[in-house]
C-alpha cells in the first residue's frame, strides 16, 4: 500500500475520507460485474434449454440412433444363426455399442432397446380383421427387449417362449397395445396367421393387451406402428388403404423370424440422453453423428455389431433446426448486449469523471508540488482497486449462483473487463487531465469547447462503422459472419446521433437565449445560459447514455412488437378465424351445429363452408383445384373481420349462366376472367372470377376458388365451421362440439398462438431483452444523476449567490428544473428520431418470421411481416427520459433548498 512521507497509508486514508463514495462505487461495480457475468450465462442457459427441448420434443423416429445389421447369412448353420439373434448375443452387442458412442452422445438406458424386427411387414390371412378397401392388414413383428418395464398388462399376460425357438418354429406368442387391439378388434386369445414363410404361415397367439406407460417416448414411438396402427395406401390411382400394425414378441422368439420373407434384421436403438447436453455441445454433437453415420465411429460400431452394420438417425436435422433458431435469435439479443455494455461503459467513465472533478484541486496541487503522473496514477489505481476488485468478484459469484449451468470463462471475462475498466477509468482520466501542471482551471463548457482533430477522426470512424453495419444488415440480414458488427448497428446509430446532437446542442440554446433575455423574469434566461455553459463532459456522456438507451429500447420494443404481430398473423393463418371446427373424416357437419356454436358466449360471427375438388379442364383426370362453397353474406363479413381477403358478398352472385367466384392470384391467372367450365365430383360448373384475393379464411395457405355453396352441384354439405368473436368461451365451444359428434376437431386461434411462444429459445431471448432494457433504463437514470452530481457543487454555489441577491426558493427550483429541461428534451427528441431511423434503416435485414416462428413446425408464415416502428416503444422511453430528468432536477432543488446559502459560500471559493 503506498505511503506518504510521514508513513500514513494513502489508500486507507482516502477511503476513510469518503466512505460513502467508496461504497457507492463498489455497489456500481458489483451490479455492472453481475450483469456482465450473468448475461452470457443466461444466454447459454436458454440455448441449452432450447437444444434439450428440441431433442426431447422431436419425434423419437428423428432422434433415436438405430444401429442395424442384417440377419445372419444362410451359409451359417441354423443353430449358429439362431444363437446370433437370441437376447444374450444382442445384449452383449448393446453393451459394447453404448461404450463406443462418442461424446457428447449418451444413451438413455431407460428408453433404449434392442431386438429383431421384420423390415418388411407380413400380410395377415385372417378374414376377421378389418379391411378398409378390401386389402388385408399387414403386421411388423418385433422381438424387442424390456417390454415388462415399459407397459402395463391390461388383459392377459406378456408373451413368453417355451421350448427353444428355432427358424422352423411356426407358432409364437405376441402382445399388442390397447390401440392396436381396439382398431383391429384383437384381444387376449386371438390368433394372427401371417403369410411369407415357405413351409406354412406363422401363427401368432395374442397373449396380452398392453398399455404403454410412456407412449410418446422412444421405446414405443421409434417404431410408431408398434404403438398405434396406421392406414397405409397403395401407389395405385385412386389409392387403396389397408392397416399397418405392430406385434410385440418375446425376445426369445426372434429365431422364428429367420425362416420367413419379412427380411428380419437385428437392431439396437439408442435414445439420446438430454440431461447433460449443453449449447456448447452443438458442433460436437453434429460431428459425432456424422462420424457414426459414415466415419470412424461407424467403423468402431461395425467392430461390435458386424461388418455390414449401418447406423441411421435424424438427430443432426433436429440439432440443425435448433441451431438455425438460435442463429436467428442471437443477433437480436446481441443488440441488447451491446446497448447495455455501451451504457455501462459510459456510466463507469462518468463515475470516474465525478471523482476526478471532485478531486481536481487536490490532483493539481500534487502535480504542482512535483508529483509524477505515474505516482499519482498508481495511487489512484490502488485506491479504486480496493473496492472495485472485491465488488467485481462478488458480482461474478452472484451471477454463478443465479445461473448455475453454464461455462465459467465468459462470465469471468465479463466481470474481469468490468473490474479493469472500473480500476483504470479514474487514473487514466486524471493522467489525461493533469499531463502538465496548471495554475488555474480552463473553461470546458459547451460554448467554449471546440472539437479537436482527434475527436473528429474518432467521430468519423464511428460514422463509418455505423454505415458499414447498417449496409451489411440491409444486404444480407442477420446471416453469416460478422454478426457482432451487425448487432451493434442500433447502438452505433444511437452513438452517431448523440455525437451529432452534442455538436448542435449549443445552437438552439443560443437562439433561445436572446428572446428569453427580453422576458421580464430572469429564470428562463439564466436556465438557458447555464445549460449552454454546462461542462462538455456533463452534457456529452449523459446524452450518449440516454440516446443509447432510447435507441436500444425503441429497436428492441419494435422487434418484440413485430414478433408478437407475426405470431398473431401466423395463428390466424392456421385457423382462418378465432375458432375452426372440422370433421375428421370429411363428412358433413351435424345439423344444428352452427346454431349451437352461435349461442356460445363470445361468438359474434359463424359461417359454414364446404370443400370440393375440381379439374380445370374436362380432359384432366386429376382434380387439383380446391373449390370452397360458402354462404356469401356471413362469409364475406367474417373475411372482412379477420382481414383475410375481404370482399363484397355480391361478388359471389350468379349471372349469365355462371357463378361469381373469388379466386387466389394463381387460380385467376390460369382460369382468366371469362366464364370457365370446371368439373367437380358433382358435375360441371361454369364460374366467372369477379375478384382476386391473396388469402381467404377457409383456405388461408393455398390456392382456392370461392363460390356460392347454393350453386355448387352435388355438394354433400359443409364440413368446416368458422367462428369469430372476442373472448369466446373455449370450454363451452369444445363442449358444444363434443355434444354434436365424436368426429369433430376444434382448433382455437389462441391456443395456436400460445404454442408459438413456448420455445425456450424464444422465451429466453425475450426475457433477456426485457431485462436488458430495464437495466439500460437504470443506467440512463444513473447517468443523469452522475451528470448532475458532477456540476452539483457549482450549481449549488450559484444558487446560493442568487438567493443572496433576492432569488426565492421557488424561483431556484424552477431554475434548476429549466436548466435540466433542454438536455432532456434534446435526448427525448434525439431518441425518437434515432429509434425511428434505426428501425427504418435496419428493417430490411430483420426477418421477423424467423424470429417469431423459428423452430415451429407446420406453421404457415405470412411472408409479409415487416419490422415497423412501434409508437409505444418510441414514445414511452422518450417520455420517461424527460420525466426522469425532471424528477432528478426537482430532487436536487429540494435538497439544495434545505441548506442555507452560507453552507455553499466560502471566502476564496472560486466556484
Order of alpha helices (4+ residues) and beta strands (2+ residues): alpha-alpha-alpha-beta-alpha-alpha-beta-beta-beta-alpha-beta-beta-alpha-beta-beta-alpha-alpha-beta-beta-beta-alpha-alpha-beta-alpha-alpha-alpha-alpha-alpha-alpha-alpha-alpha-alpha-beta-alpha-beta-beta-alpha-beta-beta-alpha-beta-beta-beta-beta-alpha-beta-alpha-alpha-alpha-alpha-alpha-alpha
